[in-house]
Amino acid sequence: MLLERRLRDPITPFDDESEPRQIRTEEIVLNMGPQHPSTHGVLRLLLTLDGEVCTSAQPHLGYLHRASEKLAERHSYPQYITQTDRWDYLNAMGNNQMWVQLVEKIMGIQVPERAEYLRVLVLELNRLASHLLWWGAFGLDIGAMSLFLYCFREREKILDLFELLCGARLTYSYMRIGGVGYDVPDGFVQRCIQVLDELERTTDENETLFSGNEIFLVRVAGVGHLPLDTAIEYGCTGPVLRGSGLAYDIRRAEPYSIYDRFEFDIPTSNLCDCLGRYLVRVQEIRQSIRICRQVLKQIPDGEIVCKTPKTIRPPKGEVFTRIEGARGALGGYLVSDGTANPYRFKVYPPSFVMLQVIPHMLKGEKIADAVAILGSIDIVLGEVDR
């Protein structure tokens, strides 16, 4: 296969020339974004270019004017669940989980078994939907229109499941403190199994179509090099860290909910480039399907939410928790003063953390590679807002 050959024989920038040509150029400073589609609205990259080569890059993160952390102080604990949907709007279930897990931890709430299984199911389905959108958008960023349509077709099937479950397709507010908001309706399990079967088949088809494409490999192999020590120094997590060779996943390293009951692998790649991060996410799609199948086989009967006080007032204190979101480690720090509203709340979002590694990854690359590198990080600017 072309992919296997490229992994054995890395691409060099001057395959057809014995020596690069020396061209005298003058440095220019170029704004990339925020109007550029790959910058997701509010990110501006200030690129210094020597010809087509990026000599330095400075990300200006921008603001969505949400003040999500400050808003926590004006909402009750249950009310704030709806705000978490808006951070990383492609991983809303994960955001819900982090928040309710934070409150449950400080209050010592025990979640019913069935609710835990439903949580893991929707978390992995949401991870699948997020990775599918990333896969299609990543292909579109580097010129692959067909893959974008195929991935969105499969993602729509997962969103249909969410609509059937809670009536929403993007911002779900499905989690509750002590459980979940809705049980699965009749026929949901069978339909979910059918969607997983179809997704497993189409993932094989899409990987055959895309991973062996010569143009795709030229655009990503050896581009955006991020060695493991640098990834750790910058605080990278999730597929970006695993794409640099470290098998670290919070679901396995610090198991939360009931993830320790399921068998799944942690995909890694030692390529440390855009191709490595791509391969990790494709394998994560397969692992999420694997987890969902186990949940559907093991899910018990029972209650979906435990009894909690009418007004949630956690005891005075502070607590930290984190989960493995679709983009990496999503953490939260909560300070309670014993009232019905949080005293302080801080969120640790993966996109905000990993944007700082862009100057390192872009230095020495061509300007056209900037789009591929941004796509390989899979940022969502909703969780970058400060």
ChimeraX attribute file (.defattr): number of C-alpha atoms within 10 A of each C-alpha:
attribute: neighborCount
match mode: 1-to-1
recipient: residues
	/A:1	9
	/A:2	12
	/A:3	18
	/A:4	10
	/A:5	10
	/A:6	15
	/A:7	15
	/A:8	9
	/A:9	9
	/A:10	12
	/A:11	16
	/A:12	10
	/A:13	10
	/A:14	10
	/A:15	9
	/A:16	8
	/A:17	8
	/A:18	7
	/A:19	8
	/A:20	10
	/A:21	8
	/A:22	6
	/A:23	8
	/A:24	8
	/A:25	10
	/A:26	8
	/A:27	14
	/A:28	13
	/A:29	13
	/A:30	14
	/A:31	15
	/A:32	20
	/A:33	18
	/A:34	17
	/A:35	13
	/A:36	14
	/A:37	12
	/A:38	21
	/A:39	20
	/A:40	15
	/A:41	17
	/A:42	18
	/A:43	23
	/A:44	19
	/A:45	19
	/A:46	17
	/A:47	23
	/A:48	20
	/A:49	22
	/A:50	19
	/A:51	15
	/A:52	16
	/A:53	18
	/A:54	24
	/A:55	19
	/A:56	19
	/A:57	22
	/A:58	17
	/A:59	18
	/A:60	15
	/A:61	19
	/A:62	15
	/A:63	15
	/A:64	15
	/A:65	8
	/A:66	15
	/A:67	11
	/A:68	21
	/A:69	16
	/A:70	15
	/A:71	15
	/A:72	22
	/A:73	16
	/A:74	14
	/A:75	15
	/A:76	17
	/A:77	22
	/A:78	18
	/A:79	13
	/A:80	21
	/A:81	25
	/A:82	16
	/A:83	19
	/A:84	26
	/A:85	22
	/A:86	19
	/A:87	21
	/A:88	26
	/A:89	19
	/A:90	23
	/A:91	28
	/A:92	30
	/A:93	27
	/A:94	26
	/A:95	31
	/A:96	27
	/A:97	26
	/A:98	26
	/A:99	27
	/A:100	20
	/A:101	27
	/A:102	22
	/A:103	24
	/A:104	18
	/A:105	15
	/A:106	19
	/A:107	17
	/A:108	12
	/A:109	16
	/A:110	15
	/A:111	21
	/A:112	18
	/A:113	19
	/A:114	19
	/A:115	27
	/A:116	23
	/A:117	22
	/A:118	22
	/A:119	24
	/A:120	22
	/A:121	22
	/A:122	21
	/A:123	24
	/A:124	24
	/A:125	26
	/A:126	25
	/A:127	25
	/A:128	27
	/A:129	24
	/A:130	22
	/A:131	23
	/A:132	26
	/A:133	22
	/A:134	23
	/A:135	25
	/A:136	22
	/A:137	23
	/A:138	25
	/A:139	20
	/A:140	18
	/A:141	17
	/A:142	17
	/A:143	14
	/A:144	16
	/A:145	14
	/A:146	14
	/A:147	21
	/A:148	20
	/A:149	15
	/A:150	17
	/A:151	23
	/A:152	18
	/A:153	14
	/A:154	20
	/A:155	22
	/A:156	15
	/A:157	19
	/A:158	22
	/A:159	18
	/A:160	16
	/A:161	21
	/A:162	22
	/A:163	14
	/A:164	16
	/A:165	19
	/A:166	16
	/A:167	14
	/A:168	15
	/A:169	15
	/A:170	17
	/A:171	21
	/A:172	23
	/A:173	23
	/A:174	23
	/A:175	28
	/A:176	23
	/A:177	26
	/A:178	22
	/A:179	27
	/A:180	24
	/A:181	16
	/A:182	15
	/A:183	15
	/A:184	14
	/A:185	10
	/A:186	9
	/A:187	9
	/A:188	15
	/A:189	15
	/A:190	10
	/A:191	14
	/A:192	20
	/A:193	15
	/A:194	13
	/A:195	18
	/A:196	22
	/A:197	13
	/A:198	13
	/A:199	22
	/A:200	15
	/A:201	10
	/A:202	15
	/A:203	19
	/A:204	12
	/A:205	12
	/A:206	18
	/A:207	14
	/A:208	13
	/A:209	12
	/A:210	18
	/A:211	19
	/A:212	17
	/A:213	14
	/A:214	12
	/A:215	13
	/A:216	17
	/A:217	21
	/A:218	16
	/A:219	19
	/A:220	22
	/A:221	21
	/A:222	21
	/A:223	26
	/A:224	26
	/A:225	22
	/A:226	22
	/A:227	17
	/A:228	19
	/A:229	12
	/A:230	15
	/A:231	21
	/A:232	14
	/A:233	9
	/A:234	15
	/A:235	14
	/A:236	25
	/A:237	25
	/A:238	25
	/A:239	30
	/A:240	29
	/A:241	30
	/A:242	26
	/A:243	30
	/A:244	27
	/A:245	22
	/A:246	21
	/A:247	17
	/A:248	18
	/A:249	22
	/A:250	18
	/A:251	19
	/A:252	17
	/A:253	10
	/A:254	13
	/A:255	14
	/A:256	18
	/A:257	17
	/A:258	13
	/A:259	18
	/A:260	13
	/A:261	12
	/A:262	15
	/A:263	11
	/A:264	18
	/A:265	16
	/A:266	16
	/A:267	22
	/A:268	24
	/A:269	21
	/A:270	14
	/A:271	21
	/A:272	24
	/A:273	23
	/A:274	27
	/A:275	27
	/A:276	26
	/A:277	30
	/A:278	23
	/A:279	18
	/A:280	22
	/A:281	26
	/A:282	20
	/A:283	15
	/A:284	22
	/A:285	21
	/A:286	19
	/A:287	19
	/A:288	22
	/A:289	23
	/A:290	18
	/A:291	20
	/A:292	22
	/A:293	18
	/A:294	17
	/A:295	21
	/A:296	16
	/A:297	9
	/A:298	12
	/A:299	15
	/A:300	14
	/A:301	10
	/A:302	10
	/A:303	14
	/A:304	22
	/A:305	22
	/A:306	15
	/A:307	12
	/A:308	11
	/A:309	6
	/A:310	6
	/A:311	11
	/A:312	17
	/A:313	18
	/A:314	22
	/A:315	13
	/A:316	13
	/A:317	13
	/A:318	16
	/A:319	14
	/A:320	18
	/A:321	19
	/A:322	24
	/A:323	23
	/A:324	24
	/A:325	29
	/A:326	26
	/A:327	26
	/A:328	24
	/A:329	22
	/A:330	24
	/A:331	20
	/A:332	20
	/A:333	16
	/A:334	20
	/A:335	19
	/A:336	20
	/A:337	15
	/A:338	14
	/A:339	15
	/A:340	17
	/A:341	21
	/A:342	23
	/A:343	18
	/A:344	16
	/A:345	19
	/A:346	15
	/A:347	20
	/A:348	16
	/A:349	24
	/A:350	27
	/A:351	24
	/A:352	17
	/A:353	17
	/A:354	23
	/A:355	22
	/A:356	17
	/A:357	18
	/A:358	20
	/A:359	18
	/A:360	16
	/A:361	21
	/A:362	25
	/A:363	20
	/A:364	17
	/A:365	20
	/A:366	17
	/A:367	21
	/A:368	13
	/A:369	21
	/A:370	23
	/A:371	20
	/A:372	22
	/A:373	24
	/A:374	20
	/A:375	23
	/A:376	25
	/A:377	26
	/A:378	26
	/A:379	22
	/A:380	22
	/A:381	22
	/A:382	23
	/A:383	24
	/A:384	23
	/A:385	20
	/A:386	16
